Amino acid sequence: MQTSAMSRATTPWNAPVVTVPTREMPLMLHAVHRTPRLARTARLAVVGLLATLLSVPLVDGAAAGNTGSKVRSHHGAKKQQRSGSVRATLASLPAIAQPGRGPAAPEDLGTVLATFTPADPGQPVTLERRTARGWKAVDRAREDAWGSALFSPGRGTFRARSTSGSRTWLTGTVTTQRWTPEFEDTFSGTALDTNVWNDQVREHESVYAPRTCARTDPAARRVEGGVLHLGVAWDPVRQVTPCSYTSRGVAGTSNYMLNSQVATEHTRFFRHGIVAARIKPQRAKGMHSGFWLVPAGTKYVDGSPAGGTEIDVMEFFGENGRQSETIGSHVHYYEPDWHKVTIGDTFPVARRSLAHGRSWWEEFHVFSVEWTAQEYVFRIDGRAYYRLPKAVSQVPQYLVLSNLTSDYELNELTPDEYGDTAQVDWVRVFDATSQISTRSTHGRRTSR
């Protein structure tokens, strides 16, 4: 997810720069031929079946709390009884966990998230509040595939406990606070609030983030039913003219397209805090939706991520036919001569947040980044899946919501999919950070 209408300043920077190769884009499979969704879905299903028969691992990604290494993971954590040392974490967060199939008003009551690693899904977790007479149990939930249990207990000082077999593990304590958003848009009404958001002007870019066949236009998006729909559409101005493009050395043709890209480019800027959006991504492949932040003025400083980075909170590239689709989170900055440095990945572990038998395009989830002066922490519904303690921007940045058709994916887009949209229920920014208590413990034996 990148913009191209940018300016760059040059300044010496002597801190070490970690250069990670840019994420490889999908190979172009067909330059001109278009396959309708039904036929392509069947083709993708065959690919998934062959992969299964050949025992090809389809899910691979970075673990929560990891700074870039990959681990094998699946939709659900393997059921096992805990023993030995357990990492017990309790986090006080704003209301950034709200999965569901339909739109919903943002919640005001903060959340307390207890997480035990390794996970023991299904085990009961008890939340306790400190009182004048000691600790009192106030709520109970069960561990999910993350080893987490979510509570909304109100104000107070809390701890959580989990029991597995004959042992009990306790978290440390956190004291909850009142969370008041610095910025919020729930997309009520029938039109986008243009006092806050603007449609960014991006037309037929062929160099930086190549979208040779696309331009942004408000006709590709709409507000309806309390939701911002971000879509793509056939460009009515050039309906009879095919567009020629080249991606990764392969030539292709496409219809000229309209894309959605709205931003707080002129009105709202944020520096550190917790940035969150409740989103249901599109199903269609050949387009990618995203929620990201860009430095004020779209200005980067050569070799210095502190001078501004592109923070991709989430991006989604559509159905792949293998039921292994997942989200990506990245940070980009620039070195001299337009050398882009990309850090991040796609994260199969995030699929743990999907309801059983569901796909990303069937549910809303809250995607967030906690951006501090020291690091980024990327979360889905409060569960952290990626922590990046480097390349941290220290300047104000604005919000961007988009659904784009880049050259490298155009061969996957078919006209029957033009009506698909990514749906944004709400966006919130909190000028605050989480409170987290983490401890490693061998637990204590429970009495019988």
C-alpha positions in Angstrom: 0.0 0.0 0.0 1.9 3.1 -1.2 1.2 6.5 -2.4 3.2 8.3 -5.1 2.4 12.0 -4.7 5.1 12.5 -2.2 8.1 14.7 -1.5 11.3 13.7 0.2 13.9 15.5 2.1 17.6 14.5 2.5 19.4 14.6 5.8 22.4 12.7 7.2 21.4 9.8 9.5 24.0 7.7 11.1 22.0 5.1 12.9 22.1 1.6 11.4 19.5 0.9 8.8 18.1 -2.6 8.5 17.2 -3.3 4.9 14.7 -6.0 4.2 14.0 -7.0 0.6 10.7 -5.7 -0.7 7.8 -8.2 -0.4 7.5 -10.2 -3.6 4.3 -9.5 -5.5 2.3 -12.4 -6.9 3.6 -13.6 -10.3 1.5 -12.7 -13.3 -0.2 -15.9 -14.4 -2.1 -14.6 -17.4 -1.4 -11.4 -19.2 -4.7 -10.9 -21.1 -7.1 -13.8 -20.6 -9.7 -13.3 -17.9 -11.4 -16.1 -16.0 -14.8 -15.5 -14.4 -15.0 -15.9 -10.6 -16.8 -19.3 -10.8 -14.2 -20.9 -13.0 -11.3 -19.3 -11.1 -12.7 -20.5 -7.8 -12.9 -24.0 -9.2 -9.3 -23.7 -10.4 -8.1 -22.4 -7.0 -10.0 -25.3 -5.3 -8.0 -27.7 -7.4 -4.8 -26.0 -6.5 -5.7 -26.3 -2.8 -6.6 -30.0 -3.1 -3.3 -30.8 -4.9 -1.4 -28.9 -2.2 -3.2 -30.9 0.5 -2.5 -34.2 -1.3 1.1 -33.4 -1.7 1.3 -32.3 1.9 2.5 -28.8 1.0 2.2 -26.5 4.0 -0.1 -23.7 3.2 0.2 -21.7 6.4 3.4 -20.1 7.5 4.0 -16.8 9.3 5.4 -14.7 12.1 4.4 -15.4 15.8 3.0 -12.8 18.0 5.7 -10.8 19.7 8.2 -11.9 17.1 10.2 -9.2 15.4 10.3 -10.9 12.0 11.1 -14.6 12.3 8.6 -17.2 11.1 6.9 -20.1 12.8 4.5 -22.7 11.7 0.9 -22.0 12.8 -2.7 -23.1 12.1 -6.1 -21.6 12.5 -6.5 -23.1 16.0 -3.9 -23.8 18.6 -3.3 -27.5 19.3 -5.1 -28.7 22.3 -2.5 -29.6 25.0 -2.4 -29.5 28.8 0.0 -26.9 30.1 3.1 -27.8 32.2 6.3 -26.1 33.2 6.8 -22.3 32.7 3.9 -20.2 31.4 4.0 -16.6 30.2 1.0 -14.9 31.7 0.1 -11.5 30.3 -2.6 -9.1 31.4 -3.3 -6.0 29.2 -5.5 -3.0 29.7 -6.7 -1.8 26.2 -9.3 0.4 24.7 -12.3 -1.4 23.1 -10.4 -2.8 20.1 -11.9 -6.2 20.1 -15.3 -6.4 18.3 -15.6 -9.3 15.9 -19.0 -9.8 14.3 -20.9 -10.3 11.0 -22.6 -7.0 10.9 -22.0 -3.3 11.7 -21.9 -2.3 15.4 -21.4 0.9 17.3 -18.0 1.2 18.9 -17.9 0.3 22.5 -16.8 2.8 25.2 -15.9 0.4 28.0 -12.2 -0.6 27.9 -11.1 -4.2 27.8 -8.8 -6.4 29.9 -7.1 -9.2 27.9 -5.6 -12.1 29.7 -3.2 -14.3 27.7 -1.5 -17.5 28.7 1.4 -19.0 26.6 1.4 -21.8 25.7 -2.3 -21.7 25.0 -4.7 -24.3 26.5 -7.9 -23.5 24.5 -11.1 -24.1 26.4 -9.6 -23.7 29.9 -11.5 -21.4 32.2 -10.0 -18.0 33.1 -11.2 -16.1 36.1 -10.8 -12.3 36.4 -10.4 -10.9 39.9 -10.7 -7.3 41.2 -8.7 -6.0 44.1 -11.0 -4.9 46.9 -10.5 -3.7 50.5 -11.0 -7.3 51.6 -8.7 -8.9 49.1 -9.2 -10.3 45.6 -12.8 -11.0 44.4 -13.8 -13.0 41.3 -15.8 -10.7 39.0 -16.0 -12.6 35.7 -15.1 -15.8 33.9 -14.3 -16.8 30.3 -12.5 -19.5 28.5 -9.2 -19.4 26.6 -9.4 -19.1 22.9 -7.0 -20.3 20.2 -4.6 -17.5 21.2 -4.7 -18.6 24.9 -6.6 -15.4 25.5 -9.7 -14.4 27.4 -11.4 -11.0 27.0 -13.2 -9.0 29.7 -14.9 -5.6 30.0 -14.9 -5.1 33.7 -14.9 -1.3 34.1 -12.6 0.6 36.4 -10.3 -1.1 39.0 -7.2 -3.1 39.5 -7.3 -6.6 38.2 -5.5 -9.9 37.8 -6.4 -13.2 36.1 -5.9 -16.9 36.8 -6.1 -20.0 34.6 -6.1 -23.6 35.9 -5.0 -26.6 33.8 -4.7 -30.0 35.4 -3.6 -29.6 39.0 -1.9 -26.2 38.6 -3.0 -22.6 38.5 -1.2 -19.7 36.8 -1.7 -16.1 37.9 -1.0 -12.9 35.8 0.4 -9.7 37.3 -2.0 -6.8 37.9 -3.2 -3.9 35.7 -5.2 -0.9 36.6 -7.8 0.1 34.0 -8.3 3.6 32.8 -10.9 5.6 31.0 -10.4 5.5 27.2 -11.6 8.5 25.3 -10.9 8.6 21.5 -9.1 11.6 20.2 -10.7 10.9 16.8 -13.7 8.9 15.8 -15.8 8.4 12.6 -18.6 5.9 12.5 -19.7 6.7 8.9 -23.3 7.5 9.9 -25.5 9.2 7.4 -25.4 8.7 3.6 -22.2 10.5 2.6 -18.6 10.7 3.5 -17.7 13.6 5.8 -15.6 15.7 3.4 -14.8 18.1 6.3 -12.6 15.2 7.6 -11.8 13.0 4.6 -10.6 13.8 1.1 -10.3 11.6 -2.0 -6.6 11.5 -2.7 -5.7 12.3 -6.3 -3.8 9.4 -7.8 -4.0 9.0 -11.6 -2.4 6.2 -13.7 0.8 5.9 -11.8 3.4 3.8 -13.6 6.6 4.3 -11.7 6.3 4.3 -7.9 3.3 2.1 -6.9 2.3 1.1 -10.4 -1.4 1.4 -11.0 -1.1 2.3 -14.7 -4.7 1.4 -15.4 -6.3 3.1 -12.4 -7.2 6.5 -11.0 -8.9 7.3 -7.7 -12.4 8.7 -7.8 -15.3 9.2 -5.3 -17.6 7.2 -7.6 -15.9 4.0 -6.5 -16.9 4.4 -2.9 -20.1 5.1 -0.9 -21.5 5.4 2.6 -24.5 3.2 3.3 -26.0 1.7 6.4 -23.4 3.2 8.7 -20.6 1.6 6.7 -18.0 3.1 4.3 -17.8 0.8 1.2 -14.5 1.0 -0.6 -14.8 -0.4 -4.1 -13.3 -0.4 -7.6 -15.2 0.3 -10.8 -14.9 0.5 -14.6 -13.8 4.0 -15.6 -16.7 5.4 -17.6 -14.5 7.9 -19.3 -12.4 5.1 -20.9 -14.8 2.2 -21.3 -14.0 1.6 -24.9 -10.2 1.9 -24.5 -8.1 -1.0 -23.2 -5.2 -0.2 -21.0 -1.7 -1.7 -21.6 0.7 -2.3 -18.7 3.8 -4.3 -17.8 4.3 -5.9 -14.5 7.4 -7.9 -13.6 8.4 -8.0 -17.2 5.0 -9.4 -18.3 2.8 -7.4 -20.6 -1.0 -7.3 -20.1 -4.2 -5.4 -20.9 -7.0 -4.4 -18.6 -10.0 -2.2 -18.5 -9.3 1.3 -17.1 -10.4 1.3 -13.5 -11.6 3.7 -10.7 -10.1 3.0 -7.2 -11.1 4.2 -3.7 -8.5 6.1 -1.6 -9.7 8.5 1.1 -7.5 10.2 3.7 -7.4 12.7 6.5 -4.6 14.3 4.5 -5.6 17.9 5.2 -7.5 17.7 8.5 -6.3 15.1 11.0 -2.8 14.1 12.0 -1.6 11.8 14.8 1.7 11.1 16.5 1.8 7.9 18.6 -1.2 6.3 20.2 -3.5 3.4 19.3 -5.0 3.6 15.8 -7.9 1.2 15.1 -10.5 0.4 12.4 -13.3 -2.2 12.3 -13.1 -3.7 8.8 -14.6 -6.5 6.7 -12.3 -7.0 3.7 -13.4 -7.7 0.2 -13.5 -11.3 -1.2 -12.4 -10.4 -4.7 -8.8 -11.0 -5.8 -7.2 -8.5 -8.2 -7.7 -5.7 -5.7 -6.4 -5.1 -2.2 -7.9 -3.2 0.7 -5.9 -1.4 3.3 -5.8 0.8 6.4 -2.6 2.8 6.7 -0.8 6.0 7.9 1.4 8.3 5.9 3.6 11.2 7.1 2.1 14.7 7.0 2.7 16.3 3.6 3.4 12.8 2.3 7.0 13.7 3.0 9.8 11.2 3.8 13.4 11.7 4.9 16.0 9.7 3.1 17.5 7.0 5.4 15.6 8.1 8.5 12.4 6.3 9.4 12.1 8.6 12.4 11.3 11.3 9.8 8.2 9.4 8.6 7.2 5.9 7.5 4.3 4.3 5.8 2.5 2.2 8.4 0.3 -0.5 6.9 -1.9 -1.5 9.7 -3.6 -4.1 7.5 -3.9 -5.0 3.9 -5.8 -7.9 2.3 -5.4 -9.3 -1.2 -8.6 -11.4 -1.5 -9.5 -15.1 -1.8 -6.8 -17.5 -2.8 -8.9 -20.7 -3.0 -6.9 -22.5 -0.3 -8.7 -21.1 2.7 -5.3 -19.8 4.0 -5.9 -16.1 3.2 -4.6 -13.7 5.8 -3.7 -10.1 6.4 -0.4 -8.3 5.9 1.2 -5.6 8.1 4.2 -3.6 7.0 6.3 -0.6 7.6 8.1 1.2 4.6 10.6 4.0 4.5 13.2 5.2 2.0 16.9 5.4 1.5 18.6 7.6 -1.1 17.9 7.0 -4.8 14.3 5.9 -4.0 15.5 2.6 -2.5 12.5 1.4 -0.5 13.0 -0.5 2.7 10.1 -2.8 3.6 9.7 -4.6 7.0 6.8 -6.9 7.8 5.0 -9.9 6.4 1.7 -11.6 6.1 0.6 -13.3 9.3 -1.3 -16.6 9.1 -1.5 -16.7 12.9 -4.2 -13.9 12.6 -6.6 -16.5 11.2 -7.0 -17.7 14.8 -9.5 -14.7 15.2 -11.8 -16.1 12.5 -15.0 -17.8 13.7 -15.1 -21.5 12.9 -15.9 -22.1 9.2 -15.8 -18.3 8.4 -13.7 -16.3 6.0 -12.3 -12.8 6.3 -15.0 -11.4 3.9 -17.8 -12.7 6.2 -16.8 -10.9 9.4 -15.8 -7.6 10.7 -12.6 -7.4 12.9 -10.8 -4.6 14.6 -7.3 -4.1 13.2 -5.1 -1.8 15.2 -1.5 -0.6 15.7 -0.2 0.7 19.0 2.5 3.2 17.9 4.8 4.4 20.6 8.2 6.2 20.4 9.9 2.8 20.7 7.9 0.3 18.7 4.8 -0.7 16.8 2.4 -3.5 18.1 0.0 -4.8 15.5 -3.2 -6.4 16.8 -6.4 -8.0 15.6 -9.3 -7.8 18.1 -6.8 -7.0 20.8 -4.5 -10.0 20.1 -1.0 -9.0 19.3 0.5 -10.8 16.3 3.5 -8.6 15.3 5.8 -6.4 17.3 8.3 -4.2 15.5 10.9 -2.3 17.7 12.6 -0.5 14.9 12.0 1.9 12.0 9.6 3.9 14.3 8.2 7.2 12.9 8.4 10.2 15.3 6.4 12.6 13.2 2.7 13.3 12.7 0.9 11.1 10.2 -2.5 11.0 8.6 -5.0 8.1 8.0 -5.7 6.4 4.7 -8.4 3.9 3.8 -8.3 2.3 0.3 -9.2 -0.4 -2.1 -6.7 -0.4 -5.1 -6.0 -2.3 -8.3 -2.2 -2.4 -8.8 -0.6 -3.7 -12.0 0.7 -6.9 -10.5 -2.8 -8.1 -9.6 -4.9 -6.9 -12.6 -4.8 -10.3 -14.3 -6.8 -11.7 -11.4 -9.6 -9.2 -11.6 -12.7 -10.0 -13.6 -15.7 -7.8 -14.3 -18.1 -9.8 -12.2 -16.1 -8.8 -9.2 -16.2 -5.1 -9.7 -19.1 -4.7 -7.3 -17.2 -6.2 -4.3 -16.2 -3.8 -1.6 -14.2 -3.6 1.6 -16.4 -2.3 4.4 -15.2 0.0 7.1 -17.6 0.2 10.1 -15.6 2.8 12.2 -12.2 4.3 12.8 -10.9 5.5 16.2 -7.6 6.9 17.4 -6.6 7.0 21.1 -3.9 9.3 22.3 -2.8 6.8 24.9 -0.9 3.5 25.3 -1.8 0.1 26.8 -0.9 -1.0 30.3 0.6 -4.5 30.2 1.9 -6.9 32.9 3.8 -9.9 31.9 5.3 -12.6 34.1 6.7 -16.1 33.6 5.6 -18.6 36.2 5.5 -22.3 36.9 2.2 -21.9 38.6 1.2 -23.4 41.9 -0.5 -26.7 42.7 -4.2 -26.5 43.4 -5.7 -28.1 46.4 -8.1 -31.0 45.9 
